[in-house]
Amino acid sequence: MKPSEFCKEKLGLHKIKQYAFLRQYWNDADEQYRRNHHFQNHERCLAEILVDYSGNCTEQV
């Protein structure tokens, strides 16, 4: 079973391949993580690291 089929059939995520759905899903997950996690000693979340990295990246993968 492909991962997208698993998400649709087992998890009920029927729009799993739609860009707008994925963007909203990960934005919500990031907000919830930031709300629930207690950051210490200048700790950063993955989203902040990726934004910093993408700004310094000159070639696309």
C-alpha positions, 0 to 999 in steps of 0.5 A: 500500500502506498503511503498516500493510500494509507493516509486516505484509507486508514487516517481519513486524510482524503485530500492528502495530495492537495497542496492547500491541505498539506500547507494547512496541516503542517501550519496547524501542527507547527502552531500546536507544537510551539504552543505545547513545547517549552523552548529553552536555551535558544532552542529552535523548532524545525520550521525556524531552522528550515527557513534559515537554511532556505534563505542561505541556499543558492541551488535547488534540489 
